[in-house]
Amino acid sequence: MIDVPPENEAEVKNRDLAIAAASQAAEACAELLRFAREGDGVMTGPFTTEVVEQLLDAAKMAMEVEGWPTGSGYEPETREERTQIYGALVKFLEGWA
């Protein structure tokens, strides 16, 4: 593997976001796999962690890396849809993380 140093502060931020998103997604995937193997072994619900919230948080961070909601190169209609999706995720995740 070749380590390429970041070119600027924005790339540093995006790389940090990518690491955080991958971590959230990996933890959620591990819990989903645990449930698939062991079943509902927890009295409070099927999962020992907030799987949906972790996956949505990972998606939100991936969106930020990609420049959502206003990334250049998108048609105005697509930008509007992305703004709505991103805004809904931010609102849903408020106070969670």
C-alpha positions as CSV (number, residue, x, y, z in Angstrom):
1,M,0.0,0.0,0.0
2,I,1.3,3.4,-0.9
3,D,0.6,6.3,1.5
4,V,0.0,9.5,-0.4
5,P,0.2,12.6,1.8
6,P,-2.8,14.9,1.7
7,E,-2.4,18.0,-0.5
8,N,-4.4,20.4,1.7
9,E,-6.5,20.8,4.8
10,A,-9.7,19.9,3.0
11,E,-8.2,16.6,2.0
12,V,-7.1,16.0,5.6
13,K,-10.7,16.6,6.8
14,N,-12.1,14.3,4.1
15,R,-9.7,11.5,4.9
16,D,-10.6,11.9,8.6
17,L,-14.3,11.7,7.7
18,A,-13.7,8.7,5.6
19,I,-12.0,6.9,8.5
20,A,-14.8,7.8,10.8
21,A,-17.5,6.7,8.3
22,A,-15.7,3.4,7.7
23,S,-15.5,2.8,11.5
24,Q,-19.2,3.5,12.0
25,A,-20.1,1.2,9.1
26,A,-17.8,-1.6,10.2
27,E,-19.2,-1.6,13.8
28,A,-22.7,-1.7,12.5
29,C,-21.8,-4.5,10.0
30,A,-20.2,-6.5,12.8
31,E,-23.3,-6.2,14.9
32,L,-25.5,-7.3,11.9
33,L,-23.3,-10.3,11.4
34,R,-23.4,-11.1,15.2
35,F,-27.2,-11.0,15.0
36,A,-27.2,-13.2,11.9
37,R,-25.1,-15.8,13.7
38,E,-26.4,-15.6,17.3
39,G,-29.9,-14.2,16.9
40,D,-31.7,-12.0,19.4
41,G,-29.6,-12.5,22.5
42,V,-30.3,-9.1,23.9
43,M,-33.3,-8.3,26.0
44,T,-33.7,-4.7,24.7
45,G,-33.9,-5.6,21.0
46,P,-32.1,-7.5,18.3
47,F,-28.9,-5.4,18.4
48,T,-26.5,-4.4,21.2
49,T,-25.8,-1.1,19.4
50,E,-27.8,1.4,17.3
51,V,-27.2,-0.2,13.9
52,V,-29.4,2.0,11.8
53,E,-28.1,5.2,13.3
54,Q,-24.5,4.1,12.8
55,L,-25.1,3.3,9.1
56,L,-26.9,6.6,8.6
57,D,-24.1,8.4,10.3
58,A,-21.6,6.6,8.0
59,A,-23.7,7.6,5.0
60,K,-23.8,11.2,6.1
61,M,-20.1,11.4,6.5
62,A,-19.6,9.7,3.1
63,M,-21.9,12.4,1.6
64,E,-19.8,15.1,3.2
65,V,-16.6,13.6,1.6
66,E,-18.4,13.6,-1.8
67,G,-19.4,17.3,-1.3
68,W,-23.1,16.8,-0.6
69,P,-25.4,18.5,-0.7
70,T,-24.2,21.2,-3.1
71,G,-21.4,19.4,-4.9
72,S,-20.6,20.9,-8.3
73,G,-21.5,19.1,-11.5
74,Y,-25.0,18.2,-10.5
75,E,-28.2,19.4,-12.1
76,P,-30.3,21.8,-10.0
77,E,-32.9,19.1,-9.5
78,T,-30.3,16.6,-8.2
79,R,-28.8,19.3,-5.9
80,E,-32.3,19.9,-4.4
81,E,-32.8,16.1,-3.9
82,R,-29.4,15.8,-2.3
83,T,-30.0,18.8,0.0
84,Q,-33.3,17.2,1.2
85,I,-31.7,13.8,1.8
86,Y,-28.7,15.3,3.6
87,G,-30.9,17.6,5.6
88,A,-33.2,14.8,6.7
89,L,-30.2,12.7,7.8
90,V,-28.7,15.6,9.8
91,K,-32.0,16.3,11.5
92,F,-32.6,12.6,12.2
93,L,-29.1,12.2,13.8
94,E,-29.3,15.4,15.9
95,G,-28.3,14.6,19.4
96,W,-27.4,11.0,18.6
97,A,-23.7,11.1,18.0
